[in-house]
Amino acid sequence: MIFKRDLTPVLKRFAKFPVVVLLGPRQSGKTTLVKNTFKEHTYVTLEDPEILSYIINDPKGFLREHENKHGIIFDEFQHAPQLLSYIQIESDEKDRPGYFVLTGSQNFLMNQAITQSLAGRAGILHLMPLSIHELEHNKRLPDFFDTLIIQGGYPRIHAKNFLPEELFPSYIRTYAERDVRQLINVENLTIFQKFMMLCAGRVGQELNINDIATNCGINRKTADSWISILEASYIIFLLKPYFNNFNKRITKTPKLYFYDTGLTCSLLGIRSVDVLTKSHFRGALFENLIIADFYKQFYNLGLNPSLYYWRDQNGRIEIDCLIDKGTMLFPVEIKSGETIVSDFFKNIQSWSEIAHVTPDYAHIVYGGQSRQARSAGTVIGWKAAGGFITKLEKM
Protein backbone atom coordinates (compact mmCIF):
# COMPACT_ATOMS: atom_id res chain seq x y z
CA MET A 1 0.00 0.00 0.00
CA ILE A 2 1.26 3.47 -0.89
CA PHE A 3 0.22 6.13 1.61
CA LYS A 4 -0.76 9.65 0.63
CA ARG A 5 1.74 11.92 2.38
CA ASP A 6 1.05 15.46 3.51
CA LEU A 7 4.52 16.51 2.37
CA THR A 8 3.84 15.71 -1.32
CA PRO A 9 2.66 19.17 -2.47
CA VAL A 10 5.54 20.83 -0.61
CA LEU A 11 8.01 18.42 -2.18
CA LYS A 12 6.68 19.30 -5.64
CA ARG A 13 6.93 22.99 -4.85
CA PHE A 14 10.54 22.59 -3.74
CA ALA A 15 11.39 21.15 -7.16
CA LYS A 16 12.14 24.72 -8.20
CA PHE A 17 15.52 24.27 -6.46
CA PRO A 18 18.32 22.67 -8.51
CA VAL A 19 18.69 20.10 -5.71
CA VAL A 20 15.89 18.73 -3.55
CA VAL A 21 16.95 17.04 -0.30
CA LEU A 22 14.63 14.81 1.70
CA LEU A 23 15.88 13.77 5.14
CA GLY A 24 14.29 11.50 7.71
CA PRO A 25 14.65 8.25 9.65
CA ARG A 26 15.06 4.92 7.92
CA GLN A 27 11.79 3.34 6.76
CA SER A 28 9.82 6.59 7.08
CA GLY A 29 8.82 6.33 3.41
CA LYS A 30 11.39 8.64 1.78
CA THR A 31 12.19 6.33 -1.14
CA THR A 32 8.54 5.64 -1.91
CA LEU A 33 7.68 9.33 -1.79
CA VAL A 34 10.44 10.56 -4.09
CA LYS A 35 9.97 7.73 -6.59
CA ASN A 36 6.24 8.47 -6.83
CA THR A 37 6.72 12.23 -6.97
CA PHE A 38 9.56 12.18 -9.51
CA LYS A 39 8.47 9.21 -11.59
CA GLU A 40 10.62 10.04 -14.63
CA HIS A 41 13.85 10.41 -12.63
CA THR A 42 16.55 7.75 -12.76
CA TYR A 43 16.72 6.01 -9.40
CA VAL A 44 20.09 5.20 -7.85
CA THR A 45 20.57 3.68 -4.39
CA LEU A 46 23.89 4.23 -2.68
CA GLU A 47 23.24 1.20 -0.49
CA ASP A 48 24.40 -0.87 -3.50
CA PRO A 49 28.15 -1.54 -2.97
CA GLU A 50 28.93 -1.64 -6.70
CA ILE A 51 27.19 1.66 -7.42
CA LEU A 52 28.79 3.27 -4.38
CA SER A 53 32.25 2.13 -5.49
CA TYR A 54 31.63 3.52 -8.98
CA ILE A 55 30.57 6.91 -7.58
CA ILE A 56 33.49 7.16 -5.18
CA ASN A 57 36.09 6.23 -7.80
CA ASP A 58 34.67 8.06 -10.81
CA PRO A 59 31.97 10.59 -9.86
CA LYS A 60 32.24 12.51 -13.15
CA GLY A 61 31.92 9.34 -15.18
CA PHE A 62 28.92 8.22 -13.16
CA LEU A 63 27.07 11.51 -13.66
CA ARG A 64 27.93 11.54 -17.35
CA GLU A 65 26.69 7.96 -17.83
CA HIS A 66 23.39 8.68 -16.03
CA GLU A 67 22.73 12.02 -17.73
CA ASN A 68 19.07 12.28 -18.81
CA LYS A 69 16.43 14.92 -19.47
CA HIS A 70 14.44 14.33 -16.28
CA GLY A 71 16.77 13.94 -13.32
CA ILE A 72 18.43 11.57 -10.86
CA ILE A 73 17.38 10.35 -7.41
CA PHE A 74 20.28 9.48 -5.12
CA ASP A 75 18.89 7.37 -2.27
CA GLU A 76 20.71 7.31 1.12
CA PHE A 77 23.13 9.92 -0.09
CA GLN A 78 25.11 10.10 3.16
CA HIS A 79 27.23 7.21 1.88
CA ALA A 80 28.94 9.43 -0.71
CA PRO A 81 28.84 13.09 0.40
CA GLN A 82 31.89 13.82 -1.79
CA LEU A 83 29.58 13.69 -4.82
CA LEU A 84 28.02 16.97 -3.68
CA SER A 85 30.88 18.99 -5.11
CA TYR A 86 30.20 17.56 -8.56
CA ILE A 87 26.45 18.11 -8.16
CA GLN A 88 27.25 21.73 -7.30
CA ILE A 89 29.20 22.17 -10.54
CA GLU A 90 26.41 20.52 -12.55
CA SER A 91 23.77 22.71 -10.88
CA ASP A 92 25.72 25.89 -11.57
CA GLU A 93 26.46 25.08 -15.21
CA LYS A 94 22.99 23.85 -16.19
CA ASP A 95 19.61 25.35 -15.39
CA ARG A 96 17.67 22.22 -14.38
CA PRO A 97 15.24 22.75 -11.49
CA GLY A 98 14.61 19.61 -9.49
CA TYR A 99 17.13 17.58 -11.47
CA PHE A 100 18.92 16.16 -8.43
CA VAL A 101 16.84 14.59 -5.66
CA LEU A 102 18.75 13.34 -2.61
CA THR A 103 17.48 11.33 0.35
CA GLY A 104 19.33 10.67 3.58
CA SER A 105 18.79 9.25 7.05
CA GLN A 106 21.62 10.98 8.89
CA ASN A 107 20.69 14.58 9.54
CA PHE A 108 23.99 15.90 10.87
CA LEU A 109 26.22 14.50 8.13
CA MET A 110 23.87 15.51 5.33
CA ASN A 111 23.25 19.04 6.61
CA GLN A 112 26.95 19.60 7.15
CA ALA A 113 27.82 18.45 3.65
CA ILE A 114 24.96 20.41 2.06
CA THR A 115 25.91 23.59 3.90
CA GLN A 116 29.46 23.30 2.63
CA SER A 117 28.68 22.46 -0.99
CA LEU A 118 25.10 23.38 -1.89
CA ALA A 119 24.30 26.53 0.06
CA GLY A 120 21.51 28.36 -1.75
CA ARG A 121 21.08 25.57 -4.28
CA ALA A 122 19.23 22.98 -2.21
CA GLY A 123 15.73 22.89 -0.75
CA ILE A 124 15.76 20.73 2.37
CA LEU A 125 12.68 18.89 3.66
CA HIS A 126 12.08 16.26 6.35
CA LEU A 127 9.84 13.18 6.20
CA MET A 128 8.90 11.59 9.50
CA PRO A 129 6.84 8.46 10.17
CA LEU A 130 3.13 8.81 9.48
CA SER A 131 1.35 11.58 11.37
CA ILE A 132 -2.08 11.39 12.99
CA HIS A 133 -3.60 13.29 10.07
CA GLU A 134 -1.89 11.07 7.49
CA LEU A 135 -3.11 7.92 9.22
CA GLU A 136 -6.62 9.33 9.38
CA HIS A 137 -6.49 10.44 5.73
CA ASN A 138 -5.37 6.95 4.70
CA LYS A 139 -8.02 5.30 6.92
CA ARG A 140 -5.43 3.68 9.17
CA LEU A 141 -5.90 5.68 12.37
CA PRO A 142 -6.90 3.50 15.35
CA ASP A 143 -9.91 4.42 17.45
CA PHE A 144 -7.86 4.62 20.64
CA PHE A 145 -4.59 6.43 21.23
CA ASP A 146 -3.14 3.52 23.23
CA THR A 147 -3.16 1.41 20.07
CA LEU A 148 -1.41 4.16 18.11
CA ILE A 149 1.24 4.58 20.82
CA ILE A 150 2.06 0.87 20.55
CA GLN A 151 2.01 0.83 16.73
CA GLY A 152 3.83 4.10 16.09
CA GLY A 153 3.82 5.65 12.65
CA TYR A 154 6.32 3.73 10.55
CA PRO A 155 4.54 2.95 7.26
CA ARG A 156 5.47 -0.74 7.20
CA ILE A 157 3.52 -1.37 10.41
CA HIS A 158 0.34 -0.06 8.80
CA ALA A 159 0.90 -1.22 5.21
CA LYS A 160 2.06 -4.77 5.86
CA ASN A 161 0.17 -5.45 9.11
CA PHE A 162 3.39 -6.11 10.97
CA LEU A 163 3.11 -6.60 14.69
CA PRO A 164 5.26 -4.11 16.61
CA GLU A 165 7.15 -6.97 18.26
CA GLU A 166 8.04 -8.25 14.78
CA LEU A 167 9.26 -4.98 13.31
CA PHE A 168 10.92 -2.92 16.01
CA PRO A 169 13.51 -5.36 17.43
CA SER A 170 14.78 -5.88 13.88
CA TYR A 171 14.75 -2.13 13.26
CA ILE A 172 16.77 -1.48 16.42
CA ARG A 173 19.33 -4.17 15.56
CA THR A 174 19.70 -2.90 11.99
CA TYR A 175 20.03 0.68 13.17
CA ALA A 176 22.67 -0.20 15.76
CA GLU A 177 24.63 -2.60 13.57
CA ARG A 178 24.67 -0.52 10.37
CA ASP A 179 24.02 3.14 10.94
CA VAL A 180 25.71 3.57 14.30
CA ARG A 181 28.87 1.82 13.14
CA GLN A 182 29.04 4.22 10.19
CA LEU A 183 28.84 7.24 12.47
CA ILE A 184 30.97 6.23 15.45
CA ASN A 185 33.23 3.42 16.55
CA VAL A 186 31.06 1.52 19.03
CA GLU A 187 32.98 -1.49 20.29
CA ASN A 188 30.04 -2.99 22.16
CA LEU A 189 26.69 -2.57 20.44
CA THR A 190 24.93 -4.16 23.42
CA ILE A 191 25.95 -1.19 25.53
CA PHE A 192 24.63 1.21 22.89
CA GLN A 193 21.30 -0.60 22.83
CA LYS A 194 21.20 -0.35 26.63
CA PHE A 195 21.83 3.37 26.21
CA MET A 196 18.79 3.60 23.92
CA MET A 197 16.68 1.72 26.47
CA LEU A 198 17.79 4.09 29.23
CA CYS A 199 16.79 7.03 27.04
CA ALA A 200 13.38 5.45 26.48
CA GLY A 201 12.98 5.11 30.24
CA ARG A 202 13.38 8.88 30.55
CA VAL A 203 10.92 9.87 27.83
CA GLY A 204 9.27 13.21 28.56
CA GLN A 205 11.81 14.03 31.29
CA GLU A 206 14.50 16.66 31.48
CA LEU A 207 17.71 15.26 30.04
CA ASN A 208 20.10 14.19 32.80
CA ILE A 209 23.06 13.04 30.77
CA ASN A 210 25.18 12.20 33.84
CA ASP A 211 22.50 9.89 35.19
CA ILE A 212 22.19 8.05 31.86
CA ALA A 213 25.97 7.76 31.52
CA THR A 214 26.36 6.37 35.05
CA ASN A 215 23.60 3.78 34.59
CA CYS A 216 25.06 2.75 31.24
CA GLY A 217 28.63 2.51 32.52
CA ILE A 218 30.08 5.06 30.10
CA ASN A 219 31.63 8.49 30.55
CA ARG A 220 29.90 11.83 30.03
CA LYS A 221 31.70 12.57 26.77
CA THR A 222 30.57 9.27 25.23
CA ALA A 223 27.00 9.81 26.42
CA ASP A 224 26.94 13.28 24.84
CA SER A 225 28.23 11.78 21.60
CA TRP A 226 25.61 9.03 21.60
CA ILE A 227 22.78 11.51 22.25
CA SER A 228 23.98 13.45 19.20
CA ILE A 229 23.97 10.25 17.14
CA LEU A 230 20.39 9.46 18.15
CA GLU A 231 19.39 13.01 17.21
CA ALA A 232 21.23 12.87 13.89
CA SER A 233 19.51 9.61 12.98
CA TYR A 234 16.00 10.90 13.78
CA ILE A 235 15.51 8.54 16.71
CA ILE A 236 15.15 11.22 19.39
CA PHE A 237 14.70 14.97 19.60
CA LEU A 238 15.38 17.36 22.47
CA LEU A 239 12.61 19.84 23.25
CA LYS A 240 14.27 23.01 24.41
CA PRO A 241 12.91 25.18 27.21
CA TYR A 242 11.50 28.60 26.41
CA PHE A 243 12.92 31.44 28.46
CA ASN A 244 12.63 34.56 26.31
CA ASN A 245 10.96 37.45 28.11
CA PHE A 246 10.89 35.55 31.39
CA ASN A 247 13.04 35.94 34.47
CA LYS A 248 15.86 33.54 35.37
CA ARG A 249 13.77 31.39 37.67
CA ILE A 250 13.11 28.78 35.01
CA THR A 251 14.79 25.58 33.91
CA LYS A 252 17.12 25.61 30.91
CA THR A 253 17.52 21.86 30.42
CA PRO A 254 15.93 20.20 27.33
CA LYS A 255 13.45 17.34 27.57
CA LEU A 256 13.95 14.01 25.82
CA TYR A 257 11.43 12.61 23.34
CA PHE A 258 11.37 10.00 20.56
CA TYR A 259 10.06 10.63 17.05
CA ASP A 260 8.14 7.35 17.20
CA THR A 261 6.31 5.97 20.22
CA GLY A 262 6.16 2.45 18.77
CA LEU A 263 9.95 2.30 18.82
CA THR A 264 9.94 3.74 22.34
CA CYS A 265 7.50 1.11 23.57
CA SER A 266 9.65 -1.63 22.07
CA LEU A 267 12.69 -0.33 23.94
CA LEU A 268 10.62 -0.23 27.14
CA GLY A 269 9.33 -3.78 26.65
CA ILE A 270 5.71 -2.57 26.31
CA ARG A 271 4.24 -4.89 23.69
CA SER A 272 0.48 -4.63 24.16
CA VAL A 273 -2.26 -2.15 24.96
CA ASP A 274 -3.04 -4.04 28.17
CA VAL A 275 0.52 -3.55 29.39
CA LEU A 276 0.52 0.10 28.29
CA THR A 277 -2.70 1.00 30.12
CA LYS A 278 -1.16 -0.29 33.38
CA SER A 279 2.24 1.29 32.79
CA HIS A 280 3.45 4.39 34.61
CA PHE A 281 4.91 5.45 31.23
CA ARG A 282 1.44 5.88 29.68
CA GLY A 283 1.12 9.60 30.41
CA ALA A 284 4.65 10.37 29.19
CA LEU A 285 4.11 8.31 26.03
CA PHE A 286 0.86 10.14 25.25
CA GLU A 287 2.67 13.44 25.71
CA ASN A 288 5.41 12.14 23.40
CA LEU A 289 2.82 11.09 20.81
CA ILE A 290 1.30 14.58 20.63
CA ILE A 291 4.53 16.59 20.71
CA ALA A 292 6.16 14.34 18.09
CA ASP A 293 3.07 14.79 15.94
CA PHE A 294 3.42 18.58 16.23
CA TYR A 295 6.96 18.16 14.89
CA LYS A 296 5.62 16.08 12.00
CA GLN A 297 3.02 18.71 11.16
CA PHE A 298 5.63 21.45 10.99
CA TYR A 299 7.88 19.31 8.77
CA ASN A 300 4.96 18.35 6.53
CA LEU A 301 4.37 22.05 5.92
CA GLY A 302 8.02 22.50 4.98
CA LEU A 303 8.68 24.46 8.18
CA ASN A 304 11.15 24.13 11.03
CA PRO A 305 9.38 23.32 14.30
CA SER A 306 9.13 26.27 16.70
CA LEU A 307 8.27 24.18 19.75
CA TYR A 308 9.39 24.54 23.34
CA TYR A 309 8.32 23.70 26.86
CA TRP A 310 8.26 25.86 29.98
CA ARG A 311 8.88 24.99 33.62
CA ASP A 312 9.75 27.13 36.59
CA GLN A 313 12.92 26.27 38.48
CA ASN A 314 11.04 24.65 41.36
CA GLY A 315 8.99 22.45 39.05
CA ARG A 316 5.70 23.72 40.44
CA ILE A 317 4.39 25.05 37.13
CA GLU A 318 5.00 23.43 33.75
CA ILE A 319 3.60 23.88 30.27
CA ASP A 320 4.13 20.76 28.16
CA CYS A 321 4.46 22.63 24.89
CA LEU A 322 4.79 26.25 23.81
CA ILE A 323 4.31 27.02 20.12
CA ASP A 324 6.09 30.22 19.14
CA LYS A 325 4.50 32.11 16.26
CA GLY A 326 6.75 35.11 16.66
CA THR A 327 4.22 37.60 17.96
CA MET A 328 2.19 35.09 19.94
CA LEU A 329 2.84 32.07 22.16
CA PHE A 330 0.35 29.20 22.20
CA PRO A 331 0.60 27.15 25.42
CA VAL A 332 -0.52 23.54 25.16
CA GLU A 333 -1.06 21.15 28.04
CA ILE A 334 -1.25 17.44 27.22
CA LYS A 335 -3.32 15.06 29.36
CA SER A 336 -3.88 11.36 28.69
CA GLY A 337 -7.11 11.32 30.72
CA GLU A 338 -10.27 10.75 28.72
CA THR A 339 -12.50 12.83 30.98
CA ILE A 340 -12.15 16.61 31.14
CA VAL A 341 -11.51 17.74 34.72
CA SER A 342 -10.77 21.15 36.24
CA ASP A 343 -7.23 20.06 37.14
CA PHE A 344 -6.37 20.13 33.40
CA PHE A 345 -6.40 23.94 33.50
CA LYS A 346 -4.29 24.59 36.60
CA ASN A 347 -0.90 25.07 34.90
CA ILE A 348 -2.38 26.97 31.97
CA GLN A 349 -4.02 29.45 34.32
CA SER A 350 -0.83 29.91 36.35
CA TRP A 351 1.27 30.41 33.23
CA SER A 352 -1.18 32.94 31.79
CA GLU A 353 -0.84 34.98 34.99
CA ILE A 354 2.98 34.83 34.91
CA ALA A 355 3.12 35.68 31.19
CA HIS A 356 0.51 38.42 31.60
CA VAL A 357 -1.63 37.08 28.75
CA THR A 358 -5.23 36.05 28.36
CA PRO A 359 -5.98 32.33 27.98
CA ASP A 360 -7.52 32.89 24.54
CA TYR A 361 -4.72 30.97 22.83
CA ALA A 362 -4.32 28.28 25.49
CA HIS A 363 -5.17 24.69 24.58
CA ILE A 364 -5.40 21.33 26.30
CA VAL A 365 -5.01 18.16 24.25
CA TYR A 366 -6.54 15.19 26.03
CA GLY A 367 -7.22 11.51 25.46
CA GLY A 368 -10.88 11.94 24.55
CA GLN A 369 -12.70 13.28 21.50
CA SER A 370 -14.78 16.29 22.61
CA ARG A 371 -14.01 19.93 22.00
CA GLN A 372 -14.84 22.45 24.70
CA ALA A 373 -14.14 26.17 24.81
CA ARG A 374 -13.60 27.06 28.46
CA SER A 375 -12.68 30.40 30.01
CA ALA A 376 -9.25 29.02 30.93
CA GLY A 377 -8.54 27.53 27.49
CA THR A 378 -9.85 25.33 24.67
CA VAL A 379 -9.89 21.55 25.06
CA ILE A 380 -9.42 19.39 21.95
CA GLY A 381 -9.25 15.64 21.48
CA TRP A 382 -6.10 13.80 20.46
CA LYS A 383 -7.36 13.12 16.94
CA ALA A 384 -8.14 16.81 16.38
CA ALA A 385 -4.60 17.60 17.54
CA GLY A 386 -3.44 16.03 14.28
CA GLY A 387 -4.43 19.22 12.43
CA PHE A 388 -3.55 21.71 15.16
CA ILE A 389 -0.33 23.17 13.70
CA THR A 390 -1.85 23.45 10.23
CA LYS A 391 -4.71 25.51 11.64
CA LEU A 392 -2.34 27.74 13.60
CA GLU A 393 -0.30 28.46 10.47
CA LYS A 394 -3.44 29.65 8.71
CA MET A 395 -4.25 32.16 11.44
Helices and strands as residue ranges (DSSP letters): H 8-13, G 14-16, E 19-23, H 30-37, E 42-45, H 49-57, H 59-65, E 72-75, G 77-79, G 81-83, H 84-93, E 100-104, H 107-117, E 122-126, H 132-137, H 145-151, H 155-159, H 164-174, I 175-180, H 181-183, H 189-200, H 209-216, H 220-232, E 236-239, E 255-258, H 261-268, H 273-278, H 282-300, E 307-311, E 318-324, E 329-335, G 342-345, H 346-355, G 359-361, E 363-366, E 372-374, E 377-381, G 384-387, H 388-393
